[in-house]
């Protein structure tokens, strides 16, 4: 059997005698922003990458996180925030409150998402009223897992620097969206309604995830289509409407150039 260890590695494992004698353990090392050691990383870059980074300082580093690295629910949270905010600092301020202390607790995160009317992590209902829990976890467990990801140091609160990890993911999300829109413009021209007409070939005015994935593959796009779909489905109803598809307009190369 597989134990995902939702609360982390058992503290009892601190004693050698309590560690299981068989089985396979897999883990991922995560470093809080305040514990990054740029000097050591530069040494590694010089030693193994033969890079000239001697004069590199922290402000010159563009920290980045790939979309395959965080848990799925962290991406779900980011999808929700991107469709409603212009940057990652805004939701931090909303959750921290007007007279906030620059730290977000688990309680504040839960209350903040409720205030935003975020339904991403709500338990779904079957037709007969039975609960369907995503991945076998409740809403509280899923939000708790997000909080623990954002608080790798385990201090019990998320600082601005720790919250900024979402900003790194935000950049990767936006890059995926820009590349998708660039592909559409190259394929169909500046009028994205032409692209929509090609994707929505049955003219139903909406696309399910399956329909979207098949449609974009048909037109020759092989990028992170699921990421694009999740961002466009801002209503979380399992379909993309033509209005939601219009979200891509601001990412057209011409519009991006005008906004600079």
BELFEN-V327904 format. One record per helix or strand. SS is the DSSP state (hx for helix, st for strand). FROM is the first residue (numbers start at 1). LEN is the number of residues. If there is no record, write none. Layout:
BEGIN
ss: [SS:SS]
from: [FROM:FROM]
len: [LEN:LEN]
END
This chain:
BEGIN
ss: [hx:hx:hx:hx:hx:hx:hx:st:hx:st:st:hx:hx:st:hx:hx:hx:st:hx:hx:st:hx:hx]
from: [11:16:33:38:58:72:88:103:106:124:131:134:139:158:160:165:192:206:209:225:239:242:253]
len: [4:3:3:12:3:11:9:2:10:2:2:3:12:2:4:24:8:3:10:8:3:10:7]
END
